[in-house]
Amino acid sequence: MTCSKKFMRNYKGFDAVDVHLADDGIVQAIGSGDIVMSMKTPQGMKKGVLTNVWHIPKLSRNLFSVGRFTKDVGPVTFTKDGCHGEAKGTKWKIGAREGKGLFKLQMTPVAPEQANAAKSSGCQGGTKSYLWHLRLGHIGHDGLNCIVTKNIGIGIDISSVKKWDVCEGCALGKQTRVRFQSNTTARTSKLLEVIHSDVCGPMSMATFSGKRYFVTFIDDKSRYCVVYLLKSKSEVAAKFMEYAAMAETQTGKRVKYLQSDNGGEYKSDKLARFCAERGIQQRFTPPYTPQLNGVAERMNRTLVECARCMMEHAGLGKSYWGEAVMTAMFLRNRCPTRAIHQDKSPYQVWTMKKPILANLKVFGCHAYVQVPQDKRAKFDSKSSLCRFLGYAEHQKSYRFEEVSTGAIKISRDATFMEDKFDEGPRNYNDESSVVEFDDHDEDEEKEEGKTDDDMDSSDDDNEDTRSSKSNIKRHTRTQSLEKATVIPSPKRRTYRGPSLEHVSAAAMDFEAAYIVDSVGETPTTFKSAMESSDSES
């Protein structure tokens, strides 16, 4: 805002507009225009144009909008020595402190006649369009065309803009990467035609069994995702073999392409031999172009963000990231995505069945898990307090961690308290519920239709802070535990509760599988449980 229109160009008057000042005074703006300024820049004093400057005759001094500067140029920092601007990582002083709360900027208005550029006799590049490209600071073709066709500037002596050859100055000074198209290849029409994969990690905190990475395999058509936790990237080849066998068995189709980045884990001899034997073609992105592996990159980000949110809400430490990522995968597969049809989930496209969501519980909440009769004495408690850590593979069960011992339990019989966590209760009021699964429930189900990261988001001492606030003493779970208890369901008595029409959603389709493959024997020791694909760690 300025009190004089002496230095203005392109001045336009308008009806008076009230402007409120910091001292509660009111003045009126009566016009606006552009002012050429000689101003301090990182390269020294340069000329620039302040656009849409308001003319307010009753102002005692000119005022500069910090908000406009931050929007059009970059941040402004105020210190006791002055104010500093920042653009493209470079800081420079643009003004000095003058009086209490006032800063005088290092810029001077230039009279219109001085601001006019000297007439040029030559046309570099053979065209006037190219000359104006140079005059206007290597402006792009579209920008120059806009100036000409919309008559934004005065004194442009061309009526149309012609294309010019490659500008060497632009090539050296403004070279950018070729824009990535949102869809570089057509979407596949069949399952397993293309599998996208990427490795995420290493995480700053290992899981309880030393896992620091996870790898994702995503089917292009369905976007159905499978996650494996890894101790090292060298395990990728073995996990892809496992995935391919599982996926081909489930779908009856063959994997055709494996798309990944140029990571060494995807170029191992072991993986190359396997793909060659199976007729699977590997497709690698060019170096330093993660955008071309966008499906897997975005999936990893989605899983990490979801896992982080769940851990924060539950007040769990970073060592639980493995359980959280596996749960995030389970949930994401059952939610609709714009990548396919908004009315379908990846799970539905993959299995031709709609997922049942009634059995889902809040990650990390407390639950009382039934203790089997043969594992307790007559007057022992019939249940133990546990944390809910996700969904168990194939067994239509939940995974729990016993609060007092840190032992992992797999059970279908639990009373959930979805408003209770280690850090205390939450404010929402979800009732506790007992979910029991009968072995015949799945047989009764009818087919309903066919169809950029590390986990750290806070300081490392957050975990200690959580522990100090927690009302529950967290047991340090280690691999030295000898047993991971799998709790069998007792024989059911005749169910006299509500009809199955009201509870079947919780029992019909629990297929709670992180990675669906052949069902093995129930693990009986901690070691076997941790080595099984059931385990997060």
PyMOL commands that set and color helices and strands:
alter all, ss='L'
color gray80, all
select helices_A, chain A and resi 66-72+112-115+124-126+128-135+141-149+168-173+233-251+264-266+269-278+290-314+318-332+346-351+373-375+441-444+462-469+500-507+526-531
alter helices_A, ss='H'
color red, helices_A
select strands_A, chain A and resi 8-20+26-41+44-55+76-78+82-87+90-97+103-105+107-109+194-200+213-219+225-230+257-260+281-284+366-370+383-392+397-402+408-411+414-417+420-421+424-425+433-435+485-486
alter strands_A, ss='S'
color yellow, strands_A
deselect
rebuild
show_as cartoon
